[in-house]
Amino acid sequence: MLKDNAEFTKLEHKLSRQVTKASGDFGLLEAGDRIMVCLSGGKNSYAMLSFLQLTQKKAPFKFELVSI
C-alpha cells in the first residue's frame, strides 16, 4: 500500500507542475482572477479543482476559486 501512495504522490506532483507550467506559459491565471470550476461529478472536474487549489496555495499572487 505504501508503494501505491508514493506513486500517487509522485503523479500528483508531476501533474501539479504541469498545471503550473501551462498557467505560466499561456497566462491562464493572473492576480485577482476569479475562476469558476464546474463540477460535473466526474473525476476530471474534481481533479482540476484539486490541482487549481494546489496552484492557489503556491502562487505568488491571489486568485479566487468558485466551485459550481
mmCIF file of the N, C-alpha and C atoms, coordinates in Angstrom:
data_MODEL
# 
_entry.id   MODEL 
# 
loop_
_atom_site.group_PDB 
_atom_site.id 
_atom_site.type_symbol 
_atom_site.label_atom_id 
_atom_site.label_alt_id 
_atom_site.label_comp_id 
_atom_site.label_asym_id 
_atom_site.label_entity_id 
_atom_site.label_seq_id 
_atom_site.pdbx_PDB_ins_code 
_atom_site.Cartn_x 
_atom_site.Cartn_y 
_atom_site.Cartn_z 
_atom_site.occupancy 
_atom_site.B_iso_or_equiv 
_atom_site.pdbx_formal_charge 
_atom_site.auth_seq_id 
_atom_site.auth_comp_id 
_atom_site.auth_asym_id 
_atom_site.auth_atom_id 
_atom_site.pdbx_PDB_model_num 
ATOM 1   N N  . MET A 1 1  ? 0.826   -1.201 0.000   1.00 0.00 ? 1  MET A N  1 
ATOM 2   C CA . MET A 1 1  ? 0.000   0.000  0.000   1.00 0.00 ? 1  MET A CA 1 
ATOM 3   C C  . MET A 1 1  ? 0.864   1.257  0.000   1.00 0.00 ? 1  MET A C  1 
ATOM 4   N N  . LEU A 1 2  ? 1.963   1.243  0.713   1.00 0.00 ? 2  LEU A N  1 
ATOM 5   C CA . LEU A 1 2  ? 2.845   2.405  0.770   1.00 0.00 ? 2  LEU A CA 1 
ATOM 6   C C  . LEU A 1 2  ? 3.388   2.734  -0.610  1.00 0.00 ? 2  LEU A C  1 
ATOM 7   N N  . LYS A 1 3  ? 3.697   1.706  -1.395  1.00 0.00 ? 3  LYS A N  1 
ATOM 8   C CA . LYS A 1 3  ? 4.203   1.930  -2.755  1.00 0.00 ? 3  LYS A CA 1 
ATOM 9   C C  . LYS A 1 3  ? 3.155   2.661  -3.592  1.00 0.00 ? 3  LYS A C  1 
ATOM 10  N N  . ASP A 1 4  ? 1.892   2.263  -3.481  1.00 0.00 ? 4  ASP A N  1 
ATOM 11  C CA . ASP A 1 4  ? 0.818   2.915  -4.223  1.00 0.00 ? 4  ASP A CA 1 
ATOM 12  C C  . ASP A 1 4  ? 0.690   4.376  -3.806  1.00 0.00 ? 4  ASP A C  1 
ATOM 13  N N  . ASN A 1 5  ? 0.796   4.660  -2.518  1.00 0.00 ? 5  ASN A N  1 
ATOM 14  C CA . ASN A 1 5  ? 0.703   6.026  -2.017  1.00 0.00 ? 5  ASN A CA 1 
ATOM 15  C C  . ASN A 1 5  ? 1.870   6.866  -2.538  1.00 0.00 ? 5  ASN A C  1 
ATOM 16  N N  . ALA A 1 6  ? 3.056   6.307  -2.558  1.00 0.00 ? 6  ALA A N  1 
ATOM 17  C CA . ALA A 1 6  ? 4.228   7.016  -3.064  1.00 0.00 ? 6  ALA A CA 1 
ATOM 18  C C  . ALA A 1 6  ? 4.076   7.301  -4.556  1.00 0.00 ? 6  ALA A C  1 
ATOM 19  N N  . GLU A 1 7  ? 3.555   6.348  -5.296  1.00 0.00 ? 7  GLU A N  1 
ATOM 20  C CA . GLU A 1 7  ? 3.332   6.542  -6.728  1.00 0.00 ? 7  GLU A CA 1 
ATOM 21  C C  . GLU A 1 7  ? 2.280   7.616  -6.966  1.00 0.00 ? 7  GLU A C  1 
ATOM 22  N N  . PHE A 1 8  ? 1.221   7.614  -6.147  1.00 0.00 ? 8  PHE A N  1 
ATOM 23  C CA . PHE A 1 8  ? 0.180   8.636  -6.273  1.00 0.00 ? 8  PHE A CA 1 
ATOM 24  C C  . PHE A 1 8  ? 0.759   10.024 -6.001  1.00 0.00 ? 8  PHE A C  1 
ATOM 25  N N  . THR A 1 9  ? 1.559   10.150 -4.965  1.00 0.00 ? 9  THR A N  1 
ATOM 26  C CA . THR A 1 9  ? 2.171   11.429 -4.618  1.00 0.00 ? 9  THR A CA 1 
ATOM 27  C C  . THR A 1 9  ? 3.076   11.915 -5.740  1.00 0.00 ? 9  THR A C  1 
ATOM 28  N N  . LYS A 1 10 ? 3.840   11.009 -6.325  1.00 0.00 ? 10 LYS A N  1 
ATOM 29  C CA . LYS A 1 10 ? 4.728   11.362 -7.428  1.00 0.00 ? 10 LYS A CA 1 
ATOM 30  C C  . LYS A 1 10 ? 3.916   11.846 -8.640  1.00 0.00 ? 10 LYS A C  1 
ATOM 31  N N  . LEU A 1 11 ? 2.837   11.143 -8.969  1.00 0.00 ? 11 LEU A N  1 
ATOM 32  C CA . LEU A 1 11 ? 1.981   11.532 -10.086 1.00 0.00 ? 11 LEU A CA 1 
ATOM 33  C C  . LEU A 1 11 ? 1.310   12.878 -9.805  1.00 0.00 ? 11 LEU A C  1 
ATOM 34  N N  . GLU A 1 12 ? 0.824   13.051 -8.594  1.00 0.00 ? 12 GLU A N  1 
ATOM 35  C CA . GLU A 1 12 ? 0.178   14.313 -8.211  1.00 0.00 ? 12 GLU A CA 1 
ATOM 36  C C  . GLU A 1 12 ? 1.155   15.481 -8.351  1.00 0.00 ? 12 GLU A C  1 
ATOM 37  N N  . HIS A 1 13 ? 2.378   15.296 -7.921  1.00 0.00 ? 13 HIS A N  1 
ATOM 38  C CA . HIS A 1 13 ? 3.403   16.338 -8.020  1.00 0.00 ? 13 HIS A CA 1 
ATOM 39  C C  . HIS A 1 13 ? 3.706   16.663 -9.483  1.00 0.00 ? 13 HIS A C  1 
ATOM 40  N N  . LYS A 1 14 ? 3.833   15.632 -10.301 1.00 0.00 ? 14 LYS A N  1 
ATOM 41  C CA . LYS A 1 14 ? 4.121   15.827 -11.728 1.00 0.00 ? 14 LYS A CA 1 
ATOM 42  C C  . LYS A 1 14 ? 2.990   16.604 -12.411 1.00 0.00 ? 14 LYS A C  1 
ATOM 43  N N  . LEU A 1 15 ? 1.749   16.202 -12.167 1.00 0.00 ? 15 LEU A N  1 
ATOM 44  C CA . LEU A 1 15 ? 0.611   16.875 -12.781 1.00 0.00 ? 15 LEU A CA 1 
ATOM 45  C C  . LEU A 1 15 ? 0.471   18.310 -12.276 1.00 0.00 ? 15 LEU A C  1 
ATOM 46  N N  . SER A 1 16 ? 0.748   18.517 -11.007 1.00 0.00 ? 16 SER A N  1 
ATOM 47  C CA . SER A 1 16 ? 0.699   19.864 -10.436 1.00 0.00 ? 16 SER A CA 1 
ATOM 48  C C  . SER A 1 16 ? 1.719   20.780 -11.113 1.00 0.00 ? 16 SER A C  1 
ATOM 49  N N  . ARG A 1 17 ? 2.921   20.267 -11.348 1.00 0.00 ? 17 ARG A N  1 
ATOM 50  C CA . ARG A 1 17 ? 3.947   21.055 -12.054 1.00 0.00 ? 17 ARG A CA 1 
ATOM 51  C C  . ARG A 1 17 ? 3.492   21.399 -13.464 1.00 0.00 ? 17 ARG A C  1 
ATOM 52  N N  . GLN A 1 18 ? 2.851   20.447 -14.131 1.00 0.00 ? 18 GLN A N  1 
ATOM 53  C CA . GLN A 1 18 ? 2.390   20.687 -15.500 1.00 0.00 ? 18 GLN A CA 1 
ATOM 54  C C  . GLN A 1 18 ? 1.283   21.743 -15.540 1.00 0.00 ? 18 GLN A C  1 
ATOM 55  N N  . VAL A 1 19 ? 0.372   21.716 -14.575 1.00 0.00 ? 19 VAL A N  1 
ATOM 56  C CA . VAL A 1 19 ? -0.682  22.735 -14.497 1.00 0.00 ? 19 VAL A CA 1 
ATOM 57  C C  . VAL A 1 19 ? -0.055  24.111 -14.256 1.00 0.00 ? 19 VAL A C  1 
ATOM 58  N N  . THR A 1 20 ? 0.905   24.181 -13.349 1.00 0.00 ? 20 THR A N  1 
ATOM 59  C CA . THR A 1 20 ? 1.581   25.443 -13.050 1.00 0.00 ? 20 THR A CA 1 
ATOM 60  C C  . THR A 1 20 ? 2.340   25.951 -14.273 1.00 0.00 ? 20 THR A C  1 
ATOM 61  N N  . LYS A 1 21 ? 3.024   25.055 -14.977 1.00 0.00 ? 21 LYS A N  1 
ATOM 62  C CA . LYS A 1 21 ? 3.776   25.452 -16.171 1.00 0.00 ? 21 LYS A CA 1 
ATOM 63  C C  . LYS A 1 21 ? 2.840   25.952 -17.266 1.00 0.00 ? 21 LYS A C  1 
ATOM 64  N N  . ALA A 1 22 ? 1.750   25.247 -17.508 1.00 0.00 ? 22 ALA A N  1 
ATOM 65  C CA . ALA A 1 22 ? 0.792   25.667 -18.534 1.00 0.00 ? 22 ALA A CA 1 
ATOM 66  C C  . ALA A 1 22 ? 0.209   27.033 -18.194 1.00 0.00 ? 22 ALA A C  1 
ATOM 67  N N  . SER A 1 23 ? -0.086  27.239 -16.931 1.00 0.00 ? 23 SER A N  1 
ATOM 68  C CA . SER A 1 23 ? -0.621  28.530 -16.498 1.00 0.00 ? 23 SER A CA 1 
ATOM 69  C C  . SER A 1 23 ? 0.372   29.647 -16.778 1.00 0.00 ? 23 SER A C  1 
ATOM 70  N N  . GLY A 1 24 ? 1.629   29.419 -16.475 1.00 0.00 ? 24 GLY A N  1 
ATOM 71  C CA . GLY A 1 24 ? 2.659   30.427 -16.723 1.00 0.00 ? 24 GLY A CA 1 
ATOM 72  C C  . GLY A 1 24 ? 2.925   30.639 -18.201 1.00 0.00 ? 24 GLY A C  1 
ATOM 73  N N  . ASP A 1 25 ? 3.014   29.554 -18.954 1.00 0.00 ? 25 ASP A N  1 
ATOM 74  C CA . ASP A 1 25 ? 3.314   29.639 -20.389 1.00 0.00 ? 25 ASP A CA 1 
ATOM 75  C C  . ASP A 1 25 ? 2.224   30.375 -21.164 1.00 0.00 ? 25 ASP A C  1 
ATOM 76  N N  . PHE A 1 26 ? 0.975   30.166 -20.788 1.00 0.00 ? 26 PHE A N  1 
ATOM 77  C CA . PHE A 1 26 ? -0.134  30.714 -21.556 1.00 0.00 ? 26 PHE A CA 1 
ATOM 78  C C  . PHE A 1 26 ? -0.884  31.839 -20.835 1.00 0.00 ? 26 PHE A C  1 
ATOM 79  N N  . GLY A 1 27 ? -0.381  32.263 -19.670 1.00 0.00 ? 27 GLY A N  1 
ATOM 80  C CA . GLY A 1 27 ? -1.015  33.362 -18.941 1.00 0.00 ? 27 GLY A CA 1 
ATOM 81  C C  . GLY A 1 27 ? -2.444  33.043 -18.522 1.00 0.00 ? 27 GLY A C  1 
ATOM 82  N N  . LEU A 1 28 ? -2.677  31.820 -18.061 1.00 0.00 ? 28 LEU A N  1 
ATOM 83  C CA . LEU A 1 28 ? -4.030  31.396 -17.720 1.00 0.00 ? 28 LEU A CA 1 
ATOM 84  C C  . LEU A 1 28 ? -4.535  32.004 -16.421 1.00 0.00 ? 28 LEU A C  1 
ATOM 85  N N  . LEU A 1 29 ? -3.647  32.289 -15.486 1.00 0.00 ? 29 LEU A N  1 
ATOM 86  C CA . LEU A 1 29 ? -4.032  32.843 -14.197 1.00 0.00 ? 29 LEU A CA 1 
ATOM 87  C C  . LEU A 1 29 ? -3.299  34.145 -13.945 1.00 0.00 ? 29 LEU A C  1 
ATOM 88  N N  . GLU A 1 30 ? -4.042  35.126 -13.424 1.00 0.00 ? 30 GLU A N  1 
ATOM 89  C CA . GLU A 1 30 ? -3.443  36.406 -13.075 1.00 0.00 ? 30 GLU A CA 1 
ATOM 90  C C  . GLU A 1 30 ? -3.975  36.839 -11.717 1.00 0.00 ? 30 GLU A C  1 
ATOM 91  N N  . ALA A 1 31 ? -3.279  37.761 -11.101 1.00 0.00 ? 31 ALA A N  1 
ATOM 92  C CA . ALA A 1 31 ? -3.692  38.289 -9.803  1.00 0.00 ? 31 ALA A CA 1 
ATOM 93  C C  . ALA A 1 31 ? -5.112  38.836 -9.897  1.00 0.00 ? 31 ALA A C  1 
ATOM 94  N N  . GLY A 1 32 ? -5.927  38.462 -8.916  1.00 0.00 ? 32 GLY A N  1 
ATOM 95  C CA . GLY A 1 32 ? -7.292  38.959 -8.848  1.00 0.00 ? 32 GLY A CA 1 
ATOM 96  C C  . GLY A 1 32 ? -8.305  38.189 -9.675  1.00 0.00 ? 32 GLY A C  1 
ATOM 97  N N  . ASP A 1 33 ? -7.873  37.174 -10.410 1.00 0.00 ? 33 ASP A N  1 
ATOM 98  C CA . ASP A 1 33 ? -8.806  36.377 -11.213 1.00 0.00 ? 33 ASP A CA 1 
ATOM 99  C C  . ASP A 1 33 ? -9.798  35.650 -10.320 1.00 0.00 ? 33 ASP A C  1 
ATOM 100 N N  . ARG A 1 34 ? -10.977 35.427 -10.847 1.00 0.00 ? 34 ARG A N  1 
ATOM 101 C CA . ARG A 1 34 ? -11.995 34.606 -10.188 1.00 0.00 ? 34 ARG A CA 1 
ATOM 102 C C  . ARG A 1 34 ? -12.287 33.463 -11.148 1.00 0.00 ? 34 ARG A C  1 
ATOM 103 N N  . ILE A 1 35 ? -11.918 32.240 -10.750 1.00 0.00 ? 35 ILE A N  1 
ATOM 104 C CA . ILE A 1 35 ? -12.024 31.064 -11.605 1.00 0.00 ? 35 ILE A CA 1 
ATOM 105 C C  . ILE A 1 35 ? -13.212 30.221 -11.151 1.00 0.00 ? 35 ILE A C  1 
ATOM 106 N N  . MET A 1 36 ? -14.121 29.944 -12.078 1.00 0.00 ? 36 MET A N  1 
ATOM 107 C CA . MET A 1 36 ? -15.254 29.082 -11.780 1.00 0.00 ? 36 MET A CA 1 
ATOM 108 C C  . MET A 1 36 ? -14.926 27.675 -12.284 1.00 0.00 ? 36 MET A C  1 
ATOM 109 N N  . VAL A 1 37 ? -15.026 26.704 -11.406 1.00 0.00 ? 37 VAL A N  1 
ATOM 110 C CA . VAL A 1 37 ? -14.807 25.304 -11.756 1.00 0.00 ? 37 VAL A CA 1 
ATOM 111 C C  . VAL A 1 37 ? -16.150 24.596 -11.624 1.00 0.00 ? 37 VAL A C  1 
ATOM 112 N N  . CYS A 1 38 ? -16.668 24.111 -12.745 1.00 0.00 ? 38 CYS A N  1 
ATOM 113 C CA . CYS A 1 38 ? -17.952 23.413 -12.746 1.00 0.00 ? 38 CYS A CA 1 
ATOM 114 C C  . CYS A 1 38 ? -17.711 21.929 -12.472 1.00 0.00 ? 38 CYS A C  1 
ATOM 115 N N  . LEU A 1 39 ? -18.308 21.444 -11.414 1.00 0.00 ? 39 LEU A N  1 
ATOM 116 C CA . LEU A 1 39 ? -18.132 20.046 -11.023 1.00 0.00 ? 39 LEU A CA 1 
ATOM 117 C C  . LEU A 1 39 ? -19.284 19.217 -11.578 1.00 0.00 ? 39 LEU A C  1 
ATOM 118 N N  . SER A 1 40 ? -18.952 18.342 -12.504 1.00 0.00 ? 40 SER A N  1 
ATOM 119 C CA . SER A 1 40 ? -19.963 17.508 -13.148 1.00 0.00 ? 40 SER A CA 1 
ATOM 120 C C  . SER A 1 40 ? -20.233 16.235 -12.347 1.00 0.00 ? 40 SER A C  1 
ATOM 121 N N  . GLY A 1 41 ? -19.379 15.957 -11.397 1.00 0.00 ? 41 GLY A N  1 
ATOM 122 C CA . GLY A 1 41 ? -19.483 14.716 -10.652 1.00 0.00 ? 41 GLY A CA 1 
ATOM 123 C C  . GLY A 1 41 ? -18.469 13.691 -11.125 1.00 0.00 ? 41 GLY A C  1 
ATOM 124 N N  . GLY A 1 42 ? -17.791 14.008 -12.213 1.00 0.00 ? 42 GLY A N  1 
ATOM 125 C CA . GLY A 1 42 ? -16.773 13.102 -12.746 1.00 0.00 ? 42 GLY A CA 1 
ATOM 126 C C  . GLY A 1 42 ? -15.410 13.369 -12.130 1.00 0.00 ? 42 GLY A C  1 
ATOM 127 N N  . LYS A 1 43 ? -14.521 12.432 -12.307 1.00 0.00 ? 43 LYS A N  1 
ATOM 128 C CA . LYS A 1 43 ? -13.201 12.541 -11.698 1.00 0.00 ? 43 LYS A CA 1 
ATOM 129 C C  . LYS A 1 43 ? -12.355 13.653 -12.316 1.00 0.00 ? 43 LYS A C  1 
ATOM 130 N N  . ASN A 1 44 ? -12.596 13.981 -13.582 1.00 0.00 ? 44 ASN A N  1 
ATOM 131 C CA . ASN A 1 44 ? -11.795 15.023 -14.224 1.00 0.00 ? 44 ASN A CA 1 
ATOM 132 C C  . ASN A 1 44 ? -12.034 16.400 -13.609 1.00 0.00 ? 44 ASN A C  1 
ATOM 133 N N  . SER A 1 45 ? -13.292 16.730 -13.348 1.00 0.00 ? 45 SER A N  1 
ATOM 134 C CA . SER A 1 45 ? -13.572 18.044 -12.779 1.00 0.00 ? 45 SER A CA 1 
ATOM 135 C C  . SER A 1 45 ? -13.063 18.139 -11.341 1.00 0.00 ? 45 SER A C  1 
ATOM 136 N N  . TYR A 1 46 ? -13.151 17.059 -10.582 1.00 0.00 ? 46 TYR A N  1 
ATOM 137 C CA . TYR A 1 46 ? -12.615 17.059 -9.221  1.00 0.00 ? 46 TYR A CA 1 
ATOM 138 C C  . TYR A 1 46 ? -11.089 17.160 -9.242  1.00 0.00 ? 46 TYR A C  1 
ATOM 139 N N  . ALA A 1 47 ? -10.463 16.501 -10.195 1.00 0.00 ? 47 ALA A N  1 
ATOM 140 C CA . ALA A 1 47 ? -9.002  16.585 -10.325 1.00 0.00 ? 47 ALA A CA 1 
ATOM 141 C C  . ALA A 1 47 ? -8.578  18.008 -10.671 1.00 0.00 ? 47 ALA A C  1 
ATOM 142 N N  . MET A 1 48 ? -9.286  18.648 -11.604 1.00 0.00 ? 48 MET A N  1 
ATOM 143 C CA . MET A 1 48 ? -8.955  20.021 -11.981 1.00 0.00 ? 48 MET A CA 1 
ATOM 144 C C  . MET A 1 48 ? -9.088  20.953 -10.783 1.00 0.00 ? 48 MET A C  1 
ATOM 145 N N  . LEU A 1 49 ? -10.152 20.808 -10.015 1.00 0.00 ? 49 LEU A N  1 
ATOM 146 C CA . LEU A 1 49 ? -10.331 21.633 -8.819  1.00 0.00 ? 49 LEU A CA 1 
ATOM 147 C C  . LEU A 1 49 ? -9.185  21.408 -7.838  1.00 0.00 ? 49 LEU A C  1 
ATOM 148 N N  . SER A 1 50 ? -8.807  20.163 -7.646  1.00 0.00 ? 50 SER A N  1 
ATOM 149 C CA . SER A 1 50 ? -7.725  19.834 -6.731  1.00 0.00 ? 50 SER A CA 1 
ATOM 150 C C  . SER A 1 50 ? -6.409  20.488 -7.161  1.00 0.00 ? 50 SER A C  1 
ATOM 151 N N  . PHE A 1 51 ? -6.082  20.407 -8.440  1.00 0.00 ? 51 PHE A N  1 
ATOM 152 C CA . PHE A 1 51 ? -4.834  20.998 -8.930  1.00 0.00 ? 51 PHE A CA 1 
ATOM 153 C C  . PHE A 1 51 ? -4.878  22.522 -8.884  1.00 0.00 ? 51 PHE A C  1 
ATOM 154 N N  . LEU A 1 52 ? -6.035  23.097 -9.141  1.00 0.00 ? 52 LEU A N  1 
ATOM 155 C CA . LEU A 1 52 ? -6.146  24.553 -9.030  1.00 0.00 ? 52 LEU A CA 1 
ATOM 156 C C  . LEU A 1 52 ? -5.999  25.004 -7.568  1.00 0.00 ? 52 LEU A C  1 
ATOM 157 N N  . GLN A 1 53 ? -6.492  24.209 -6.629  1.00 0.00 ? 53 GLN A N  1 
ATOM 158 C CA . GLN A 1 53 ? -6.322  24.533 -5.215  1.00 0.00 ? 53 GLN A CA 1 
ATOM 159 C C  . GLN A 1 53 ? -4.848  24.457 -4.818  1.00 0.00 ? 53 GLN A C  1 
ATOM 160 N N  . LEU A 1 54 ? -4.131  23.452 -5.309  1.00 0.00 ? 54 LEU A N  1 
ATOM 161 C CA . LEU A 1 54 ? -2.692  23.358 -5.041  1.00 0.00 ? 54 LEU A CA 1 
ATOM 162 C C  . LEU A 1 54 ? -1.956  24.554 -5.640  1.00 0.00 ? 54 LEU A C  1 
ATOM 163 N N  . THR A 1 55 ? -2.329  24.923 -6.866  1.00 0.00 ? 55 THR A N  1 
ATOM 164 C CA . THR A 1 55 ? -1.710  26.067 -7.531  1.00 0.00 ? 55 THR A CA 1 
ATOM 165 C C  . THR A 1 55 ? -1.998  27.340 -6.757  1.00 0.00 ? 55 THR A C  1 
ATOM 166 N N  . GLN A 1 56 ? -3.213  27.467 -6.256  1.00 0.00 ? 56 GLN A N  1 
ATOM 167 C CA . GLN A 1 56 ? -3.617  28.652 -5.490  1.00 0.00 ? 56 GLN A CA 1 
ATOM 168 C C  . GLN A 1 56 ? -2.750  28.816 -4.239  1.00 0.00 ? 56 GLN A C  1 
ATOM 169 N N  . LYS A 1 57 ? -2.432  27.725 -3.588  1.00 0.00 ? 57 LYS A N  1 
ATOM 170 C CA . LYS A 1 57 ? -1.593  27.774 -2.379  1.00 0.00 ? 57 LYS A CA 1 
ATOM 171 C C  . LYS A 1 57 ? -0.161  28.198 -2.691  1.00 0.00 ? 57 LYS A C  1 
ATOM 172 N N  . LYS A 1 58 ? 0.345   27.811 -3.862  1.00 0.00 ? 58 LYS A N  1 
ATOM 173 C CA . LYS A 1 58 ? 1.742   28.054 -4.204  1.00 0.00 ? 58 LYS A CA 1 
ATOM 174 C C  . LYS A 1 58 ? 1.963   29.336 -5.007  1.00 0.00 ? 58 LYS A C  1 
ATOM 175 N N  . ALA A 1 59 ? 0.898   29.872 -5.581  1.00 0.00 ? 59 ALA A N  1 
ATOM 176 C CA . ALA A 1 59 ? 1.031   31.032 -6.469  1.00 0.00 ? 59 ALA A CA 1 
ATOM 177 C C  . ALA A 1 59 ? 1.536   32.253 -5.706  1.00 0.00 ? 59 ALA A C  1 
ATOM 178 N N  . PRO A 1 60 ? 2.358   33.073 -6.356  1.00 0.00 ? 60 PRO A N  1 
ATOM 179 C CA . PRO A 1 60 ? 2.873   34.283 -5.711  1.00 0.00 ? 60 PRO A CA 1 
ATOM 180 C C  . PRO A 1 60 ? 1.860   35.433 -5.723  1.00 0.00 ? 60 PRO A C  1 
ATOM 181 N N  . PHE A 1 61 ? 0.636   35.149 -6.142  1.00 0.00 ? 61 PHE A N  1 
ATOM 182 C CA . PHE A 1 61 ? -0.423  36.151 -6.180  1.00 0.00 ? 61 PHE A CA 1 
ATOM 183 C C  . PHE A 1 61 ? -1.727  35.480 -5.764  1.00 0.00 ? 61 PHE A C  1 
ATOM 184 N N  . LYS A 1 62 ? -2.727  36.287 -5.476  1.00 0.00 ? 62 LYS A N  1 
ATOM 185 C CA . LYS A 1 62 ? -4.018  35.765 -5.017  1.00 0.00 ? 62 LYS A CA 1 
ATOM 186 C C  . LYS A 1 62 ? -5.006  35.689 -6.176  1.00 0.00 ? 62 LYS A C  1 
ATOM 187 N N  . PHE A 1 63 ? -5.744  34.584 -6.235  1.00 0.00 ? 63 PHE A N  1 
ATOM 188 C CA . PHE A 1 63 ? -6.875  34.442 -7.138  1.00 0.00 ? 63 PHE A CA 1 
ATOM 189 C C  . PHE A 1 63 ? -7.914  33.597 -6.426  1.00 0.00 ? 63 PHE A C  1 
ATOM 190 N N  . GLU A 1 64 ? -9.146  33.713 -6.867  1.00 0.00 ? 64 GLU A N  1 
ATOM 191 C CA . GLU A 1 64 ? -10.270 33.064 -6.198  1.00 0.00 ? 64 GLU A CA 1 
ATOM 192 C C  . GLU A 1 64 ? -10.779 31.886 -7.018  1.00 0.00 ? 64 GLU A C  1 
ATOM 193 N N  . LEU A 1 65 ? -11.165 30.836 -6.322  1.00 0.00 ? 65 LEU A N  1 
ATOM 194 C CA . LEU A 1 65 ? -11.793 29.677 -6.963  1.00 0.00 ? 65 LEU A CA 1 
ATOM 195 C C  . LEU A 1 65 ? -13.234 29.583 -6.490  1.00 0.00 ? 65 LEU A C  1 
ATOM 196 N N  . VAL A 1 66 ? -14.144 29.369 -7.428  1.00 0.00 ? 66 VAL A N  1 
ATOM 197 C CA . VAL A 1 66 ? -15.558 29.193 -7.119  1.00 0.00 ? 66 VAL A CA 1 
ATOM 198 C C  . VAL A 1 66 ? -15.978 27.871 -7.721  1.00 0.00 ? 66 VAL A C  1 
ATOM 199 N N  . SER A 1 67 ? -16.490 26.971 -6.888  1.00 0.00 ? 67 SER A N  1 
ATOM 200 C CA . SER A 1 67 ? -16.936 25.651 -7.351  1.00 0.00 ? 67 SER A CA 1 
ATOM 201 C C  . SER A 1 67 ? -18.442 25.665 -7.540  1.00 0.00 ? 67 SER A C  1 
ATOM 202 N N  . ILE A 1 68 ? -18.885 25.236 -8.705  1.00 0.00 ? 68 ILE A N  1 
ATOM 203 C CA . ILE A 1 68 ? -20.308 25.195 -9.018  1.00 0.00 ? 68 ILE A CA 1 
ATOM 204 C C  . ILE A 1 68 ? -20.694 23.767 -9.343  1.00 0.00 ? 68 ILE A C  1 
# 
